[in-house]
Amino acid sequence: MHIESIMSDQLTRYLDVATTQAKLTAQNMANVDTPGYRAMGIDFEAEMRRMLGDGPTAAAPAQAGLEDGLVARPDGNNVSMDRESLNLAEAQLRYRTGITLLKQQYQMTMDAIHADNGK
């Protein structure tokens, strides 16, 4: 496997985890007024370690779980819009970073192709 392919695979997995984080955050925000709703989330770093590993679970999608330790309101809902807004900003930053890195990787590949064609 070529280094470009390995990097693309890793960046794709990074983007998958960032996308999952953004989707879960949007789901939490949409349910802010739903009685009994419990916020869902992922441990980004743990998911990246798992997805970049060589084990049988590496190819599986990011695993979401209930967020532990959050204070619930009297109706049982534990979504905090402040916390979710921060999570969304973090997910967006991670996604933009991944896209930028992917663009740079493709640009380097294209530059190498054009440099080789120029000889």
MMTF fields as JSON, N, C-alpha, C and O atoms, coordinates in Angstrom:
{
  "mmtfVersion": "1.0.0",
  "mmtfProducer": "UNKNOWN",
  "numBonds": 475,
  "numAtoms": 476,
  "numGroups": 119,
  "numChains": 1,
  "numModels": 1,
  "chainsPerModel": [1],
  "groupsPerChain": [119],
  "chainIdList": ["A"],
  "bondAtomList": [4, 2, 8, 6, 12, 10, 16, 14, 20, 18, 24, 22, 28, 26, 32, 30, 36, 34, 40, 38, 44, 42, 48, 46, 52, 50, 56, 54, 60, 58, 64, 62, 68, 66, 72, 70, 76, 74, 80, 78, 84, 82, 88, 86, 92, 90, 96, 94, 100, 98, 104, 102, 108, 106, 112, 110, 116, 114, 120, 118, 124, 122, 128, 126, 132, 130, 136, 134, 140, 138, 144, 142, 148, 146, 152, 150, 156, 154, 160, 158, 164, 162, 168, 166, 172, 170, 176, 174, 180, 178, 184, 182, 188, 186, 192, 190, 196, 194, 200, 198, 204, 202, 208, 206, 212, 210, 216, 214, 220, 218, 224, 222, 228, 226, 232, 230, 236, 234, 240, 238, 244, 242, 248, 246, 252, 250, 256, 254, 260, 258, 264, 262, 268, 266, 272, 270, 276, 274, 280, 278, 284, 282, 288, 286, 292, 290, 296, 294, 300, 298, 304, 302, 308, 306, 312, 310, 316, 314, 320, 318, 324, 322, 328, 326, 332, 330, 336, 334, 340, 338, 344, 342, 348, 346, 352, 350, 356, 354, 360, 358, 364, 362, 368, 366, 372, 370, 376, 374, 380, 378, 384, 382, 388, 386, 392, 390, 396, 394, 400, 398, 404, 402, 408, 406, 412, 410, 416, 414, 420, 418, 424, 422, 428, 426, 432, 430, 436, 434, 440, 438, 444, 442, 448, 446, 452, 450, 456, 454, 460, 458, 464, 462, 468, 466, 472, 470],
  "bondOrderList": [1, 1, 1, 1, 1, 1, 1, 1, 1, 1, 1, 1, 1, 1, 1, 1, 1, 1, 1, 1, 1, 1, 1, 1, 1, 1, 1, 1, 1, 1, 1, 1, 1, 1, 1, 1, 1, 1, 1, 1, 1, 1, 1, 1, 1, 1, 1, 1, 1, 1, 1, 1, 1, 1, 1, 1, 1, 1, 1, 1, 1, 1, 1, 1, 1, 1, 1, 1, 1, 1, 1, 1, 1, 1, 1, 1, 1, 1, 1, 1, 1, 1, 1, 1, 1, 1, 1, 1, 1, 1, 1, 1, 1, 1, 1, 1, 1, 1, 1, 1, 1, 1, 1, 1, 1, 1, 1, 1, 1, 1, 1, 1, 1, 1, 1, 1, 1, 1],
  "groupList": [{"groupName": "MET", "atomNameList": ["N", "CA", "C", "O"], "elementList": ["N", "C", "C", "O"], "formalChargeList": [0, 0, 0, 0], "bondAtomList": [1, 0, 2, 1, 3, 2], "bondOrderList": [1, 1, 2], "singleLetterCode": "M", "chemCompType": "L-PEPTIDE LINKING"}, {"groupName": "HIS", "atomNameList": ["N", "CA", "C", "O"], "elementList": ["N", "C", "C", "O"], "formalChargeList": [0, 0, 0, 0], "bondAtomList": [1, 0, 2, 1, 3, 2], "bondOrderList": [1, 1, 2], "singleLetterCode": "H", "chemCompType": "L-PEPTIDE LINKING"}, {"groupName": "ILE", "atomNameList": ["N", "CA", "C", "O"], "elementList": ["N", "C", "C", "O"], "formalChargeList": [0, 0, 0, 0], "bondAtomList": [1, 0, 2, 1, 3, 2], "bondOrderList": [1, 1, 2], "singleLetterCode": "I", "chemCompType": "L-PEPTIDE LINKING"}, {"groupName": "GLU", "atomNameList": ["N", "CA", "C", "O"], "elementList": ["N", "C", "C", "O"], "formalChargeList": [0, 0, 0, 0], "bondAtomList": [1, 0, 2, 1, 3, 2], "bondOrderList": [1, 1, 2], "singleLetterCode": "E", "chemCompType": "L-PEPTIDE LINKING"}, {"groupName": "SER", "atomNameList": ["N", "CA", "C", "O"], "elementList": ["N", "C", "C", "O"], "formalChargeList": [0, 0, 0, 0], "bondAtomList": [1, 0, 2, 1, 3, 2], "bondOrderList": [1, 1, 2], "singleLetterCode": "S", "chemCompType": "L-PEPTIDE LINKING"}, {"groupName": "ASP", "atomNameList": ["N", "CA", "C", "O"], "elementList": ["N", "C", "C", "O"], "formalChargeList": [0, 0, 0, 0], "bondAtomList": [1, 0, 2, 1, 3, 2], "bondOrderList": [1, 1, 2], "singleLetterCode": "D", "chemCompType": "L-PEPTIDE LINKING"}, {"groupName": "GLN", "atomNameList": ["N", "CA", "C", "O"], "elementList": ["N", "C", "C", "O"], "formalChargeList": [0, 0, 0, 0], "bondAtomList": [1, 0, 2, 1, 3, 2], "bondOrderList": [1, 1, 2], "singleLetterCode": "Q", "chemCompType": "L-PEPTIDE LINKING"}, {"groupName": "LEU", "atomNameList": ["N", "CA", "C", "O"], "elementList": ["N", "C", "C", "O"], "formalChargeList": [0, 0, 0, 0], "bondAtomList": [1, 0, 2, 1, 3, 2], "bondOrderList": [1, 1, 2], "singleLetterCode": "L", "chemCompType": "L-PEPTIDE LINKING"}, {"groupName": "THR", "atomNameList": ["N", "CA", "C", "O"], "elementList": ["N", "C", "C", "O"], "formalChargeList": [0, 0, 0, 0], "bondAtomList": [1, 0, 2, 1, 3, 2], "bondOrderList": [1, 1, 2], "singleLetterCode": "T", "chemCompType": "L-PEPTIDE LINKING"}, {"groupName": "ARG", "atomNameList": ["N", "CA", "C", "O"], "elementList": ["N", "C", "C", "O"], "formalChargeList": [0, 0, 0, 0], "bondAtomList": [1, 0, 2, 1, 3, 2], "bondOrderList": [1, 1, 2], "singleLetterCode": "R", "chemCompType": "L-PEPTIDE LINKING"}, {"groupName": "TYR", "atomNameList": ["N", "CA", "C", "O"], "elementList": ["N", "C", "C", "O"], "formalChargeList": [0, 0, 0, 0], "bondAtomList": [1, 0, 2, 1, 3, 2], "bondOrderList": [1, 1, 2], "singleLetterCode": "Y", "chemCompType": "L-PEPTIDE LINKING"}, {"groupName": "VAL", "atomNameList": ["N", "CA", "C", "O"], "elementList": ["N", "C", "C", "O"], "formalChargeList": [0, 0, 0, 0], "bondAtomList": [1, 0, 2, 1, 3, 2], "bondOrderList": [1, 1, 2], "singleLetterCode": "V", "chemCompType": "L-PEPTIDE LINKING"}, {"groupName": "ALA", "atomNameList": ["N", "CA", "C", "O"], "elementList": ["N", "C", "C", "O"], "formalChargeList": [0, 0, 0, 0], "bondAtomList": [1, 0, 2, 1, 3, 2], "bondOrderList": [1, 1, 2], "singleLetterCode": "A", "chemCompType": "L-PEPTIDE LINKING"}, {"groupName": "LYS", "atomNameList": ["N", "CA", "C", "O"], "elementList": ["N", "C", "C", "O"], "formalChargeList": [0, 0, 0, 0], "bondAtomList": [1, 0, 2, 1, 3, 2], "bondOrderList": [1, 1, 2], "singleLetterCode": "K", "chemCompType": "L-PEPTIDE LINKING"}, {"groupName": "ASN", "atomNameList": ["N", "CA", "C", "O"], "elementList": ["N", "C", "C", "O"], "formalChargeList": [0, 0, 0, 0], "bondAtomList": [1, 0, 2, 1, 3, 2], "bondOrderList": [1, 1, 2], "singleLetterCode": "N", "chemCompType": "L-PEPTIDE LINKING"}, {"groupName": "PRO", "atomNameList": ["N", "CA", "C", "O"], "elementList": ["N", "C", "C", "O"], "formalChargeList": [0, 0, 0, 0], "bondAtomList": [1, 0, 2, 1, 3, 2], "bondOrderList": [1, 1, 2], "singleLetterCode": "P", "chemCompType": "L-PEPTIDE LINKING"}, {"groupName": "GLY", "atomNameList": ["N", "CA", "C", "O"], "elementList": ["N", "C", "C", "O"], "formalChargeList": [0, 0, 0, 0], "bondAtomList": [1, 0, 2, 1, 3, 2], "bondOrderList": [1, 1, 2], "singleLetterCode": "G", "chemCompType": "PEPTIDE LINKING"}, {"groupName": "PHE", "atomNameList": ["N", "CA", "C", "O"], "elementList": ["N", "C", "C", "O"], "formalChargeList": [0, 0, 0, 0], "bondAtomList": [1, 0, 2, 1, 3, 2], "bondOrderList": [1, 1, 2], "singleLetterCode": "F", "chemCompType": "L-PEPTIDE LINKING"}],
  "groupTypeList": [0, 1, 2, 3, 4, 2, 0, 4, 5, 6, 7, 8, 9, 10, 7, 5, 11, 12, 8, 8, 6, 12, 13, 7, 8, 12, 6, 14, 0, 12, 14, 11, 5, 8, 15, 16, 10, 9, 12, 0, 16, 2, 5, 17, 3, 12, 3, 0, 9, 9, 0, 7, 16, 5, 16, 15, 8, 12, 12, 12, 15, 12, 6, 12, 16, 7, 3, 5, 16, 7, 11, 12, 9, 15, 5, 16, 14, 14, 11, 4, 0, 5, 9, 3, 4, 7, 14, 7, 12, 3, 12, 6, 7, 9, 10, 9, 8, 16, 2, 8, 7, 7, 13, 6, 6, 10, 6, 0, 8, 0, 5, 12, 2, 1, 12, 5, 14, 16, 13],
  "groupIdList": [1, 2, 3, 4, 5, 6, 7, 8, 9, 10, 11, 12, 13, 14, 15, 16, 17, 18, 19, 20, 21, 22, 23, 24, 25, 26, 27, 28, 29, 30, 31, 32, 33, 34, 35, 36, 37, 38, 39, 40, 41, 42, 43, 44, 45, 46, 47, 48, 49, 50, 51, 52, 53, 54, 55, 56, 57, 58, 59, 60, 61, 62, 63, 64, 65, 66, 67, 68, 69, 70, 71, 72, 73, 74, 75, 76, 77, 78, 79, 80, 81, 82, 83, 84, 85, 86, 87, 88, 89, 90, 91, 92, 93, 94, 95, 96, 97, 98, 99, 100, 101, 102, 103, 104, 105, 106, 107, 108, 109, 110, 111, 112, 113, 114, 115, 116, 117, 118, 119],
  "secStructList": [7, 7, 2, 2, 2, 2, 2, 2, 2, 2, 2, 2, 2, 2, 2, 2, 2, 2, 2, 2, 2, 2, 2, 2, 2, 2, 2, 2, 2, 2, 6, 6, 6, 1, 6, 6, 7, 7, 7, 3, 3, 7, 7, 2, 2, 2, 2, 2, 2, 2, 2, 2, 1, 1, 1, 6, 6, 6, 6, 1, 7, 7, 7, 7, 3, 3, 7, 6, 6, 7, 7, 7, 7, 6, 6, 1, 7, 7, 7, 7, 2, 2, 2, 2, 2, 2, 2, 2, 2, 2, 2, 2, 2, 2, 2, 2, 2, 2, 2, 2, 2, 2, 2, 2, 2, 2, 2, 2, 2, 2, 2, 2, 2, 2, 2, 2, 2, 6, 7],
  "xCoordList": [0.857, 0.0, 0.898, 1.876, 0.575, 1.359, 1.083, 0.017, 2.071, 1.943, 0.757, 0.075, 0.506, -0.623, -1.941, -2.842, -2.04, -3.26, -3.448, -4.561, -2.353, -2.419, -2.86, -3.73, -2.258, -2.627, -4.074, -4.792, -4.512, -5.904, -6.859, -7.878, -6.536, -7.377, -7.455, -8.532, -6.321, -6.303, -7.081, -7.826, -6.913, -7.654, -9.148, -9.969, -9.499, -10.911, -11.508, -12.629, -10.783, -11.262, -11.386, -12.343, -10.414, -10.459, -11.731, -12.434, -12.017, -13.219, -14.49, -15.479, -14.473, -15.633, -15.935, -17.092, -14.893, -15.092, -15.571, -16.464, -14.987, -15.417, -16.87, -17.624, -17.264, -18.648, -19.595, -20.663, -19.21, -20.042, -20.21, -21.304, -19.127, -19.201, -20.173, -20.975, -20.111, -21.009, -22.462, -23.357, -22.703, -24.07, -24.652, -25.812, -23.849, -24.329, -24.631, -25.613, -23.786, -24.011, -25.299, -26.081, -25.529, -26.769, -27.982, -29.014, -27.858, -28.942, -29.225, -30.382, -28.173, -28.35, -29.039, -29.946, -28.603, -29.195, -30.667, -31.492, -30.991, -32.379, -33.276, -34.487, -32.698, -33.473, -33.322, -33.59, -32.895, -32.659, -33.922, -33.822, -35.093, -36.348, -37.119, -38.273, -36.509, -37.171, -37.002, -35.882, -38.1, -37.984, -37.34, -37.689, -36.407, -35.753, -34.639, -33.977, -34.42, -33.362, -32.001, -31.758, -31.121, -29.765, -28.789, -28.86, -27.889, -26.921, -26.035, -25.601, -25.784, -24.912, -23.606, -23.573, -22.543, -21.259, -20.269, -20.56, -19.086, -17.995, -16.733, -16.6, -15.816, -14.483, -13.626, -13.163, -13.421, -12.765, -11.404, -11.108, -10.579, -9.23, -9.255, -8.496, -10.118, -10.216, -10.709, -10.224, -11.663, -12.164, -11.084, -10.983, -10.284, -9.202, -8.175, -7.711, -7.817, -6.863, -7.417, -6.698, -8.701, -9.323, -9.363, -9.015, -9.784, -9.943, -8.608, -8.545, -7.552, -6.246, -5.466, -4.365, -6.029, -5.386, -5.537, -6.142, -4.971, -4.999, -6.0, -6.142, -6.689, -7.595, -8.85, -9.07, -9.679, -10.905, -11.937, -12.815, -11.846, -12.824, -12.386, -13.131, -11.203, -10.672, -11.551, -11.656, -12.176, -12.991, -14.43, -15.178, -14.822, -16.197, -16.425, -15.484, -17.664, -17.966, -17.73, -17.669, -17.597, -17.395, -18.541, -19.703, -18.203, -19.18, -19.625, -18.809, -20.903, -21.463, -21.923, -22.243, -21.948, -22.436, -23.069, -22.951, -23.741, -24.322, -23.208, -22.203, -23.384, -22.417, -22.617, -23.7, -21.581, -21.659, -21.32, -20.582, -21.861, -21.502, -22.144, -21.754, -23.116, -23.78, -24.963, -25.659, -25.178, -26.276, -27.587, -27.707, -28.557, -29.872, -30.805, -30.719, -31.694, -32.734, -33.814, -33.769, -34.783, -35.859, -36.62, -37.163, -36.666, -37.374, -36.512, -36.958, -35.284, -34.4, -33.483, -32.604, -33.671, -32.835, -31.513, -31.506, -30.398, -29.1, -28.329, -27.113, -29.022, -28.364, -28.137, -29.057, -26.908, -26.547, -26.205, -25.284, -26.937, -26.68, -25.285, -24.646, -24.803, -23.448, -22.423, -21.519, -22.567, -21.646, -21.742, -20.722, -22.951, -23.138, -22.608, -22.085, -22.734, -22.182, -20.663, -20.08, -20.032, -18.582, -18.213, -17.239, -18.989, -18.739, -18.87, -18.087, -19.87, -20.073, -18.909, -18.425, -18.464, -17.322, -16.075, -15.307, -15.882, -14.74, -14.837, -13.845, -16.014, -16.208, -15.973, -15.361, -16.458, -16.261, -14.784, -14.302, -14.066, -12.638, -11.884, -11.008, -12.232, -11.584, -11.879, -10.988, -13.114, -13.484, -12.732, -12.185, -12.71, -11.989, -10.501, -9.888, -9.931, -8.524, -8.299, -7.342, -9.171, -9.058, -9.167, -8.405, -10.107, -10.278, -9.038, -8.575, -8.498, -7.289, -6.126, -5.396, -5.951, -4.87, -5.072, -4.114, -6.311, -6.604, -6.32, -5.758, -6.709, -6.421, -4.914, -4.433, -4.175, -2.723, -2.094, -1.174, -2.589, -2.058, -2.312, -1.417, -3.515, -3.823, -3.009, -2.57, -2.813, -2.016, -0.57, 0.036, -0.015, 1.351, 1.433, 2.411, 0.41, 0.38, 0.317, 1.034, -0.535, -0.657, 0.645, 1.065, 1.284, 2.564, 3.616, 4.396, 3.63, 4.592, 4.314, 5.247, 3.05, 2.686, 3.123, 3.709, 2.834, 3.195, 4.709, 5.227, 5.417, 6.878, 7.473, 8.443, 6.891, 7.374, 7.084, 7.882, 5.945, 5.58, 6.445, 6.588, 7.015, 7.822, 9.222, 9.94, 9.63, 10.997, 11.122, 12.203],
  "yCoordList": [-1.187, 0.0, 1.244, 1.303, 2.208, 3.431, 4.351, 4.302, 5.193, 6.123, 7.061, 7.417, 7.467, 8.363, 7.694, 8.322, 6.413, 5.668, 5.5, 5.619, 5.222, 5.085, 6.4, 6.42, 7.505, 8.814, 9.148, 9.672, 8.852, 9.118, 8.316, 8.838, 7.053, 6.208, 6.77, 6.819, 7.19, 7.737, 9.042, 9.27, 9.894, 11.156, 10.914, 11.624, 9.926, 9.585, 9.112, 9.486, 8.307, 7.849, 9.016, 9.092, 9.924, 11.125, 11.92, 12.36, 12.1, 12.838, 12.103, 12.736, 10.788, 10.003, 10.234, 10.402, 10.241, 10.453, 11.884, 12.098, 12.86, 14.251, 14.426, 15.162, 13.758, 13.818, 13.197, 13.745, 12.061, 11.411, 12.323, 12.43, 12.982, 13.903, 15.044, 15.415, 15.597, 16.693, 16.227, 16.947, 15.032, 14.5, 14.272, 14.597, 13.714, 13.481, 14.799, 14.909, 15.789, 17.1, 17.713, 18.269, 17.618, 18.135, 17.399, 18.013, 16.088, 15.295, 15.747, 15.889, 15.97, 16.435, 17.798, 18.027, 18.698, 20.038, 19.974, 20.719, 19.093, 18.954, 18.414, 18.633, 17.718, 17.109, 17.839, 17.271, 19.087, 19.839, 19.954, 20.047, 19.948, 20.081, 18.768, 18.773, 17.659, 16.36, 15.787, 15.477, 15.64, 15.094, 13.705, 12.841, 13.517, 12.226, 11.934, 10.901, 12.83, 12.588, 12.687, 13.588, 11.759, 11.731, 12.035, 11.426, 12.971, 13.374, 12.201, 11.397, 12.134, 11.113, 11.775, 12.968, 10.997, 11.542, 10.442, 9.256, 10.857, 9.918, 10.478, 11.688, 9.593, 9.989, 10.036, 9.005, 11.24, 11.415, 10.733, 9.989, 10.986, 10.429, 8.903, 8.239, 8.349, 6.889, 6.278, 5.227, 6.932, 6.432, 6.48, 5.569, 7.535, 7.62, 6.521, 5.894, 6.28, 5.199, 3.857, 3.049, 3.633, 2.373, 2.248, 1.203, 3.306, 3.248, 3.178, 2.656, 3.696, 3.654, 2.398, 2.178, 1.58, 0.334, -0.738, -0.525, -1.89, -3.001, -4.084, -5.07, -3.92, -4.958, -5.083, -4.297, -6.075, -6.315, -5.196, -5.077, -4.375, -3.29, -2.006, -1.026, -1.986, -0.76, -0.222, 0.993, -1.086, -0.641, -0.313, 0.223, -0.625, -0.363, 1.139, 1.881, 1.596, 3.016, 3.455, 2.629, 4.766, 5.318, 4.907, 4.896, 4.573, 4.089, 5.223, 5.812, 5.516, 6.551, 5.929, 4.742, 6.742, 6.281, 7.426, 8.586, 7.093, 8.13, 8.896, 8.314, 10.192, 11.031, 10.869, 11.138, 10.431, 10.23, 11.511, 12.36, 11.637, 12.728, 14.07, 15.072, 14.119, 15.387, 15.568, 14.61, 16.787, 17.093, 17.126, 17.814, 16.377, 16.334, 17.356, 17.647, 17.891, 18.789, 17.937, 16.71, 18.574, 17.795, 16.883, 15.861, 17.247, 16.393, 15.226, 14.434, 15.112, 14.01, 14.273, 13.461, 15.393, 15.746, 16.317, 17.134, 15.887, 16.383, 17.15, 17.304, 17.633, 18.377, 19.818, 20.487, 20.284, 21.673, 22.315, 21.869, 23.351, 24.006, 24.624, 24.642, 25.129, 25.68, 24.599, 24.811, 23.461, 22.34, 21.851, 21.583, 21.735, 21.254, 22.256, 21.856, 23.54, 24.558, 24.43, 24.549, 24.187, 23.968, 22.69, 22.669, 21.628, 20.366, 20.545, 19.986, 21.333, 21.563, 22.356, 22.04, 23.386, 24.172, 23.29, 23.411, 22.416, 21.494, 20.535, 20.296, 19.995, 19.069, 19.779, 19.214, 21.012, 21.774, 22.057, 21.951, 22.417, 22.69, 21.427, 21.473, 20.315, 19.052, 18.693, 18.249, 18.881, 18.545, 19.43, 18.941, 20.736, 21.655, 21.314, 21.377, 20.953, 20.555, 19.316, 19.259, 18.336, 17.121, 17.394, 16.841, 18.241, 18.593, 19.312, 19.033, 20.234, 20.958, 19.997, 20.105, 19.059, 18.079, 17.183, 16.851, 16.796, 15.958, 16.71, 16.144, 17.987, 18.809, 18.934, 18.83, 19.16, 19.288, 17.991, 18.014, 16.87, 15.581, 15.364, 14.926, 15.665, 15.524, 16.504, 16.168, 17.706, 18.685, 18.214, 18.375, 17.635, 17.106, 15.977, 15.874, 15.137, 14.05, 14.615, 14.154, 15.605, 16.225, 16.923, 16.844, 17.601, 18.256, 17.231, 17.475, 16.086, 15.034, 14.482, 14.206, 14.321, 13.827, 14.82, 14.436, 16.105, 17.125, 17.278, 17.506, 17.156, 17.261, 16.094, 16.264, 14.911, 13.724, 13.827, 13.377, 14.419, 14.578, 15.618, 15.593, 16.521, 17.591, 17.157, 17.918, 15.957, 15.496, 14.999, 14.577],
  "zCoordList": [0.0, 0.0, 0.0, 0.745, -0.813, -0.916, 0.268, 0.881, 0.574, 1.704, 1.503, 2.464, 0.237, -0.026, 0.336, 0.892, 0.012, 0.311, 1.815, 2.326, 2.518, 3.978, 4.6, 5.472, 4.151, 4.702, 4.381, 5.233, 3.16, 2.784, 3.653, 4.104, 3.888, 4.741, 6.154, 6.749, 6.686, 8.039, 8.113, 9.065, 7.119, 7.103, 6.92, 7.501, 6.123, 5.945, 7.263, 7.605, 7.99, 9.3, 10.271, 11.041, 10.231, 11.065, 10.752, 11.662, 9.466, 9.062, 9.473, 9.842, 9.413, 9.849, 11.327, 11.71, 12.152, 13.594, 13.85, 14.67, 13.159, 13.323, 12.886, 13.523, 11.813, 11.337, 12.352, 12.626, 12.907, 13.928, 15.133, 15.687, 15.541, 16.67, 16.367, 17.224, 15.169, 14.793, 14.743, 15.184, 14.211, 14.138, 15.53, 15.783, 16.426, 17.792, 18.496, 19.231, 18.269, 18.872, 18.343, 19.113, 17.033, 16.444, 17.006, 17.28, 17.176, 17.761, 19.191, 19.585, 19.956, 21.331, 21.358, 22.157, 20.482, 20.442, 20.04, 20.569, 19.115, 18.67, 19.778, 19.755, 20.739, 21.822, 23.15, 24.209, 23.095, 24.33, 25.191, 26.415, 24.577, 25.326, 25.448, 25.877, 25.084, 25.168, 26.569, 26.976, 27.316, 28.674, 28.671, 27.866, 29.577, 29.732, 28.741, 28.843, 27.779, 26.797, 27.47, 28.273, 27.137, 27.677, 26.542, 25.474, 26.778, 25.758, 25.344, 26.168, 24.038, 23.46, 23.036, 22.737, 23.013, 22.587, 22.293, 22.453, 21.856, 21.626, 22.253, 22.435, 22.578, 23.028, 21.766, 21.279, 21.244, 19.951, 19.905, 18.97, 20.913, 20.917, 20.983, 20.277, 21.823, 21.935, 20.62, 20.2, 19.978, 18.697, 17.619, 16.798, 17.621, 16.641, 16.877, 15.925, 18.13, 18.427, 17.95, 17.362, 18.21, 17.802, 16.282, 15.733, 15.607, 14.154, 13.414, 12.301, 14.018, 13.368, 13.734, 13.228, 14.605, 14.998, 13.933, 12.882, 14.235, 13.281, 13.659, 12.936, 14.768, 15.243, 14.408, 13.486, 14.727, 13.959, 14.083, 13.229, 15.127, 15.292, 14.607, 14.612, 14.021, 13.423, 12.301, 12.137, 11.538, 10.403, 10.787, 9.97, 12.01, 12.454, 12.601, 12.882, 12.416, 12.598, 14.043, 14.955, 14.234, 15.575, 16.489, 16.084, 17.71, 18.679, 19.604, 20.314, 19.59, 20.454, 21.758, 21.822, 22.784, 24.07, 24.825, 24.433, 25.912, 26.756, 27.44, 27.849, 27.562, 28.255, 29.755, 30.274, 30.444, 31.889, 32.638, 32.139, 33.825, 34.721, 34.435, 35.034, 33.538, 33.249, 34.185, 34.518, 34.598, 35.512, 34.737, 33.724, 35.224, 34.58, 35.217, 36.41, 34.391, 34.897, 35.56, 35.479, 36.214, 36.847, 35.883, 36.301, 34.583, 33.616, 33.131, 32.3, 33.642, 33.293, 32.11, 31.82, 31.421, 30.279, 30.794, 31.714, 30.204, 30.667, 29.592, 29.699, 28.559, 27.49, 27.928, 28.399, 27.77, 28.028, 26.687, 26.003, 26.31, 25.026, 24.996, 23.945, 26.129, 26.17, 25.847, 25.038, 26.472, 26.243, 24.801, 24.166, 24.291, 22.92, 21.9, 20.86, 22.181, 21.282, 21.197, 20.119, 22.339, 22.349, 21.599, 20.847, 21.802, 21.098, 19.589, 18.821, 19.164, 17.735, 17.142, 16.056, 17.86, 17.382, 17.272, 16.318, 18.24, 18.22, 17.029, 16.341, 16.792, 15.67, 14.339, 13.432, 14.22, 12.983, 12.746, 11.619, 13.806, 13.685, 13.266, 12.403, 13.88, 13.514, 12.06, 11.335, 11.638, 10.263, 9.27, 8.282, 9.542, 8.655, 8.59, 7.524, 9.735, 9.77, 8.908, 8.137, 9.036, 8.235, 6.749, 5.955, 6.367, 4.953, 4.434, 3.328, 5.226, 4.827, 4.619, 3.633, 5.542, 5.413, 4.196, 3.498, 3.946, 2.785, 1.486, 0.549, 1.429, 0.249, 0.025, -1.103, 1.122, 1.002, 0.504, -0.314, 0.996, 0.568, -0.92, -1.643, -1.378, -2.805, -3.65, -4.75, -3.136, -3.88, -4.018, -5.077, -2.957, -3.039, -4.064, -4.805, -4.101, -5.082, -6.499, -7.387, -6.706, -8.033, -8.423, -9.577, -7.475, -7.757, -8.18, -9.1, -7.504, -7.846, -9.243, -9.998, -9.587, -10.922, -11.992, -13.005, -11.76, -12.744, -12.852, -13.945, -11.748, -11.774, -12.551, -13.29, -12.385, -13.094, -14.588, -15.409, -14.941, -16.355, -17.05, -18.272, -16.286, -16.854, -17.239, -17.888, -16.858, -17.156, -18.57, -18.982]
}
